[in-house]
Amino acid sequence: MSRILLEVCVDDAEGLAAAVEGGADRIELCSALAVGGLTPSAGLMALAGRAPVPAYAMIRPRPGDFVFNVDELDIMRRDIDAARAAGLAGVVLGASLADGRLDAQVLGELIGQAAGLGRTLHRAFDLVPDFAEAIENAAELGFERILTSGGAKTAPEAVDMLARLVELADGRLSILPGSGVTVHTIGQILPKLRVTEVHSSCSIREPANDAKVVEMGFAPPERRRTDAATVRALKARLGAFAA
């Protein structure tokens, strides 16, 4: 098996630095990972653009579903332009119709806006009613990869489905397993899947360090923090599977 790349999702400057220090191969740059990731700020994009690791910006203007109106689509176009201006390697996109199918028209417009940038389809894919149809749509639209948990809450719960998605993709694009991928669960996923990359937060839980900040509603009692040692440990595990 060839080398398996590690994409690490981060949502702040500290997390970006930890991912780079730990040896991440690619960054998914977000804000608000607690709600699945939103578009990062222009400042965070600029910081990531100077990092020695390629970064893809999440383009998602709000939490909730992936059915976007005209104003939200305009915001997403402008955010794609901001990612390009910051020197990022790519963007992470997704858009749905009301029935959960991919919105090919909206995605086509966003793909056009992202010309010259790498393109990942995010976990809006996990809501589609027909995975085979969605993979065909994604391939036709020109996505490089699909970030997916196989339709389950976490990837380790859907290894058989992920294997089927790899078959359906048939090398036209990469299936990127994500959600619940950790040092402890990677053995449930590999080597059962013929994948070339995986996605993880590589985070640890820690309590908030200021009770007053929590009391005032400025922070939750606990947060997840990207951890360089965890990145290194997962990289080592991936290396062992590829050996």
C-alpha positions in Angstrom: 0.0 0.0 0.0 1.3 3.5 -0.8 1.7 6.2 1.7 -1.5 7.4 3.3 -1.9 11.1 3.7 -3.3 12.7 6.8 -5.6 15.7 6.5 -6.2 17.5 9.9 -9.1 19.9 10.4 -8.4 23.0 12.5 -10.3 26.0 13.5 -7.8 28.4 15.0 -4.2 29.6 14.8 -3.1 27.3 17.7 -4.6 24.3 15.9 -2.9 25.2 12.6 0.5 25.4 14.3 -0.1 22.1 16.1 -1.1 20.3 12.9 1.9 21.6 11.0 4.2 20.7 13.9 2.8 17.2 14.1 3.4 16.5 10.4 -0.1 16.9 8.8 0.0 16.5 5.0 -2.9 18.8 4.4 -5.1 21.2 6.5 -8.8 21.6 6.3 -9.2 25.2 7.6 -12.4 26.0 9.4 -14.0 28.0 12.1 -16.5 26.5 14.6 -15.6 22.8 14.3 -18.1 22.2 17.1 -20.9 22.6 14.5 -19.0 20.7 11.8 -16.9 23.6 10.5 -17.7 27.0 9.0 -15.8 29.4 6.8 -12.6 30.6 8.5 -11.9 34.3 8.8 -9.9 36.1 6.2 -7.1 36.6 8.8 -6.9 32.8 9.5 -6.9 32.1 5.8 -3.9 34.5 5.4 -2.1 32.8 8.2 -2.6 29.4 6.7 -1.5 30.7 3.3 1.9 31.3 4.8 2.1 27.8 6.3 4.4 25.1 4.8 1.4 22.7 4.4 -1.4 23.0 1.8 -4.7 24.2 3.3 -8.2 23.9 2.0 -10.8 26.4 3.3 -14.2 25.2 4.4 -16.8 27.3 2.5 -19.9 27.1 4.6 -21.5 30.4 5.7 -23.6 29.1 8.6 -24.4 26.0 10.7 -27.4 23.8 9.9 -28.3 22.2 6.6 -26.7 22.7 3.2 -29.6 24.3 1.3 -28.4 27.8 0.5 -30.3 30.8 -0.7 -29.1 33.5 -3.2 -27.5 35.7 -0.6 -25.6 32.8 1.0 -24.4 31.7 -2.4 -23.0 35.2 -3.0 -21.2 35.0 0.4 -19.7 31.6 -0.6 -18.4 33.0 -3.9 -16.7 35.9 -2.1 -15.3 33.5 0.5 -13.8 31.4 -2.3 -12.2 34.5 -3.7 -10.8 35.2 -0.2 -9.3 31.7 -0.1 -7.6 32.2 -3.5 -6.3 35.7 -2.4 -4.8 34.2 0.7 -2.9 31.7 -1.4 -4.7 28.6 -0.1 -4.5 25.4 -2.1 -8.2 24.6 -2.3 -11.7 24.8 -0.9 -14.2 22.4 0.7 -17.7 22.7 -0.7 -21.1 21.2 -0.5 -24.7 22.1 -1.3 -28.0 20.2 -1.1 -31.4 20.2 -2.5 -34.4 20.0 -0.1 -34.6 16.2 -0.6 -30.9 15.8 0.3 -29.6 15.2 -3.2 -26.5 17.3 -4.2 -27.5 20.6 -5.8 -25.5 20.2 -9.0 -26.4 23.7 -10.2 -25.2 25.5 -7.1 -22.1 23.3 -6.9 -21.4 23.9 -10.6 -21.4 27.7 -9.9 -19.1 27.3 -6.9 -16.8 25.0 -8.8 -16.6 27.7 -11.5 -15.8 30.3 -8.9 -13.0 28.1 -7.6 -11.3 27.6 -10.9 -7.6 26.8 -10.3 -8.2 25.7 -6.7 -8.4 22.2 -5.3 -11.9 21.0 -4.6 -13.2 18.7 -1.8 -16.9 17.7 -1.5 -17.8 17.8 2.2 -20.1 15.7 4.3 -23.3 17.1 2.7 -22.6 13.9 0.7 -23.5 11.9 3.8 -27.1 13.2 3.6 -27.8 12.1 0.0 -30.4 9.4 -0.6 -28.4 7.7 -3.4 -24.6 7.4 -3.0 -24.0 6.1 -6.5 -25.8 9.0 -8.1 -24.0 11.5 -5.8 -20.6 10.0 -6.7 -21.4 10.3 -10.4 -22.4 13.9 -9.9 -19.3 14.7 -7.9 -17.0 13.2 -10.5 -18.8 15.1 -13.3 -18.5 18.3 -11.4 -14.7 17.8 -11.1 -14.3 17.2 -7.3 -10.9 15.7 -6.3 -12.3 13.9 -3.3 -15.3 13.3 -1.1 -15.0 13.7 2.6 -17.4 11.1 4.1 -18.3 9.0 7.1 -20.2 6.6 4.8 -23.5 8.0 5.9 -23.0 7.1 9.6 -22.2 9.4 12.4 -18.6 8.2 12.4 -16.5 6.4 9.7 -15.7 3.4 11.9 -19.4 2.6 12.0 -19.6 2.4 8.2 -16.5 0.6 7.0 -18.4 -1.7 4.6 -20.2 1.3 3.1 -17.0 3.2 2.7 -15.5 0.2 0.9 -18.5 0.3 -1.4 -18.0 4.0 -2.0 -14.3 3.4 -3.0 -15.6 0.8 -5.5 -18.1 3.2 -6.9 -15.6 6.0 -7.2 -13.3 3.6 -9.2 -10.3 5.9 -9.0 -12.1 8.9 -10.5 -11.9 10.7 -7.2 -10.6 9.9 -3.8 -12.8 8.7 -0.9 -11.6 10.5 2.2 -12.9 8.8 5.4 -13.6 11.3 8.2 -15.4 11.7 11.5 -14.3 9.6 14.4 -11.0 8.7 12.8 -8.4 8.5 15.7 -5.3 6.7 16.7 -7.6 4.2 18.5 -10.1 3.6 15.6 -7.8 3.7 12.6 -7.3 0.0 12.9 -11.0 -0.6 12.3 -10.7 1.3 9.0 -7.3 0.3 7.6 -6.3 -1.9 5.9 -10.0 -2.8 5.1 -10.3 0.2 2.8 -8.1 0.9 -0.2 -7.8 4.7 0.5 -4.9 7.1 0.0 -5.9 9.6 2.6 -7.8 10.0 5.9 -9.3 13.0 7.8 -9.1 13.6 11.5 -9.2 16.4 14.1 -6.3 14.9 16.0 -7.8 16.7 19.0 -7.9 16.2 22.8 -10.5 17.4 25.2 -9.6 19.9 27.9 -11.6 22.0 30.4 -11.9 25.7 29.9 -9.3 27.5 31.9 -11.5 30.5 33.0 -14.7 29.8 34.9 -15.9 33.4 34.5 -15.6 33.2 30.7 -17.7 30.0 30.7 -20.2 31.6 33.2 -20.6 34.6 30.9 -21.4 32.4 27.9 -18.2 33.2 26.0 -16.9 29.6 25.9 -18.2 26.0 26.6 -17.1 24.2 29.7 -14.9 22.0 27.6 -13.2 22.4 24.3 -11.3 20.2 21.8 -7.8 21.3 20.9 -5.7 20.0 18.0 -2.7 18.2 19.5 0.7 17.9 17.8 1.5 14.7 19.6 -1.8 13.1 18.5 -1.0 14.2 14.9 2.4 12.5 15.1 0.9 9.4 16.6 -1.7 9.0 13.9 0.9 9.7 11.2 3.0 6.9 12.7 0.0 4.5 12.6 -0.7 5.4 9.0 2.9 4.7 8.1 2.7 1.3 9.7 -0.3 0.4 7.6 1.4 1.6 4.4 4.6 -0.3 5.1 
